[in-house]
Amino acid sequence: MKILLAIKPIAEILAIVTPYKSQASLIKDELLKIDKKAYEPLISGTVHALQGAEIDIVIFSTVLTPGDSTFFADNLNMLNVAVSRAKSSFLVFGNLNAIDATKNNPLGRLKQWLQEDENCELSNKIVFDTTETNHDVIRVADLKTHVGTLNRVFEIAKSELIIVSPFISSNAIECDTIKCYDNNDKRQLNSIKIDSVREQLSNTVNKGIKVTIITDSTLDLQNNQLKPLAQKGREIIIQSGAKLKLVNGIHSKTIIIDNDIIIDGSFNWFSALRDENSKYFRNESSIVVKEEPAKAMIKKAKTYLEKAIK
């Protein structure tokens, strides 16, 4: 994408499509406020605007909220046009909670397709990439520290531990070795022994601590079937004695320790790869907030999660 941007105007590589003319007009108006010359020729319209055309990147704005119904949901031809016109990337922006992946309609199949591979997700790492922290806030930005943080979470919890991981994989839960590069030499790959999440879960529950794992109900589905690694991962959680809660549309990656510490970021705690050498590995970031600044955040997060679980 960087190469394309270097040699082509943005209007020649990007188009924005949406089911509704009013949304298309609003987007175009906002873009023109930023740079009229650059965005005037950019396509921002309904799917019909792309008929017969191909472009490198297509952004699809769904304009849906839970409970909405739309003619677009059953219009396979229009969705096919939107997807097939993207030569390089097709990016979906919208509330995916409004799309039911179990339905065999165009939007349902689109969500199934988007969820087939965890790597389809655009990381929200940029939100947590900041060096502006105070003594009550800690930034975590590498695999070794993320895994170490997760292990420490199990150790320090006194009465309650809540972990939100939208995806679950037994590979991550059973992993007892991480592979990470030396900070001073990215050519040096180190293998570090760790306590597996599986072991930590059981130990924490056996100490009488209430452990709740929250995951999305559909993100680990493929062709309406739970992926084998996700199935095994869920079984391990249940066997440990921890409570497993399935929620529609959960996408945060959050840890709450008692009422003292909250961790939020882009690291999928129970599914992220533990091998920096893998081509599928992603650099992620999280923010750890503790003590007084954390209390209001924890209260708000718990209220949201309680409503979501119901």
Sequence and secondary structure as in RCSB ss.txt:
>XXXX:A:sequence
MKILLAIKPIAEILAIVTPYKSQASLIKDELLKIDKKAYEPLISGTVHALQGAEIDIVIFSTVLTPGDSTFFADN
LNMLNVAVSRAKSSFLVFGNLNAIDATKNNPLGRLKQWLQEDENCELSNKIVFDTTETNHDVIRVADLKTHVGTL
NRVFEIAKSELIIVSPFISSNAIECDTIKCYDNNDKRQLNSIKIDSVREQLSNTVNKGIKVTIITDSTLDLQNNQ
LKPLAQKGREIIIQSGAKLKLVNGIHSKTIIIDNDIIIDGSFNWFSALRDENSKYFRNESSIVVKEEPAKAMIKK
AKTYLEKAIK
>XXXX:A:secstr
 HHHHHHS GGGTEEEE S HHHHHHHHHHHHHH HHHHTTSEEE GGGGTT  EEEEEEE    TT   GGGG 
HHHHHHHHHTEEEEEEEES GGGS TTS SHHHHHHHHHHS GGGS   HHHH      TTEEEE SHHHHHHHH
HHHHHH SSEEEEE SS  HHHHH  EEEEEETTEEEEEEEEE   HHHHHHHHHHTT EEEEEEESSTTEETTE
E HHHHHHHHHHHHHT EEEEETT   EEEEETTTEEEEES  TTTS SBTTSTT     EEEEESHHHHHHHHH
HHHHHHHHH 
